[in-house]
Amino acid sequence: MTVSTIRVLYVGDEETSERAKRVLEGETDRLRVETASAAADGIERFTAAEVDCVVASYRLPDCDGVELLRRVRELDEDLPFVLFTDHGSERVASEAVAAGVTEYVPRRATAESFRLLADRIAEAVREHRTEARFESFLDLVPDATCIVDARGTLTTVNRPLEEMFGYERSALVGEPVETLIPERYRETHVDYREQFVSHPQRRPMSASLETDGLRSDGTEFPVDVSLNPIQVGSRLEVMATVRDVSDRERRQRQLERQNDRLEEFVDVVSHDLRNPLQVASGKVALTRERDDDALLDDVERAHERMDALVDDLLTLARQGEVVGSPTTVDVEPTARRAWSNVDTCECTVDVEGDIGSVLADQSRLLELFENLYRNAVEHAGPDATVTIGALRDGFYVADDGPGIPDERHDAVFDRGYTSDAEGTGLGLAIVRRIVEAHGWTVGVTESAGGGARFEVTTTRASDTLFPE
């Protein structure tokens, strides 16, 4: 038996079956016909041997041909099935199409009728084998790919698409392609799809249409889609290739954040650093005029302020990167180490309760505490008491200073905001950057002593962290 041989199972009455076998095998040496006289016998033969096409009469002793078709479709959704009957009607044809018939061929008492049947069998099997090879090829394609007919019905999907959207192939084939996009886009997508079918042309990635995909679990993600019209016989179908562009959008957002930081850097260099430089230049000029070395103290202070601005600015620029691989960090030892790194004058620190652990970048968490401590020393006074404690989902740093007016609670985290003439206005902006890089949130409220209390809501390292 050659590769091009077509194995046919003909199910019908004994007389018609024998004639069909004789005429079809005589018409072409490619056809090999096996016969069955009833549906039950046909199903048994179908499951026992390899078959390329099933041909059935409408009238069978144990059921009709459409019912046999339904039974075959339960075993194989795609195998060519030809209904060859002299009992034709619109009702029978409609039922057969609904059940998934491949061809509907009227039977006449002529040899021409069987020659037509042979041609239809050969064409149906050829298309089926081509589609099977094409589906096998699609499974090797790394991109998520599907085939959609002119009515918007999914006819083929590959494994990468199944994995991307979380569906089994059988759950998608036969469904509208709009199943894969959020409901709010579906009406517009139908209009777009109909326009494309009316004027089909290749549309590459990023040409015009980016949308969101909808996974089986209801989650959405950004996708880019390319479209390629393909002709299958007389049918127009569309091959759609789908790519998840979540990483690209994340990179875009990261680039935007980097640009924002660059703008901040330029702003600080052009404005904030210019003032102390002007002060220093003026004092030097006066010193030369008056021969007064005492003015050099003012120059030194101006230089110290510039030095602080540069340090804070560099820290601010470093803090925008998202934390990629956090580790479990014990909060209290990190907080105490930060306290030892800061000039806290006569201030004292208290730790209330077990603060637990967080998923964090330890060096950035250390800088967060250092900046909160500096803020407390600058604004609460040189003998303030700083308290660190646990929240249900994070921690807080509080002081007993004068506090922050309610209307300024949001503004204190803005770059450049300060109530201290000697401050850089960058410390709390750095705190917010560090918090956002971890995916946390930070806010300020009044402490128990009437001062400021900064509350950081974190992602916990385990369900047992931050005990009540």
Secondary structure, 3 states (H helix, E strand, C coil): CCCCCEEEEEECCHHHHHHHHHHHHHHCCCEEEEEECCHHHHHHHHHHCCCCEEEECCECCCCEHHHHHHHHHHHCCCCCEEEEECCCCHHHHHHHHHHCCCEEEECCCCHHHHHHHHHHHHHHHHHHHHHHHHHHHHHHCCCEEEEEECCCEEEEECHHHHHHHCCCHHHHCCCEHHHHCCHHHHHHHHHHHHHHHHCCCCECCCCCCEEEEECCCCCEEEEEEEEEEEEECCEEEEEEEEEECHHHHHHHHHHHHHHHHHHHHHHHHHHHCHHHHHHHHHHHHHHHHHCCCCHHHHHHHHHHHHHHHHHHHHHHHHCCCCCCCCEEEEHHHHHHHHHHHCCCCCCEEEEECCCCEEEECHHHHHHHHHHHHHHHHHHHCCCCEEEEEEECCEEEEEECCCCCCHHHCCHHHCCCCCCCCCCCCCHHHHHHHHHHHCCCEEEEEECCCCCEEEEEECCECCCCCCCC
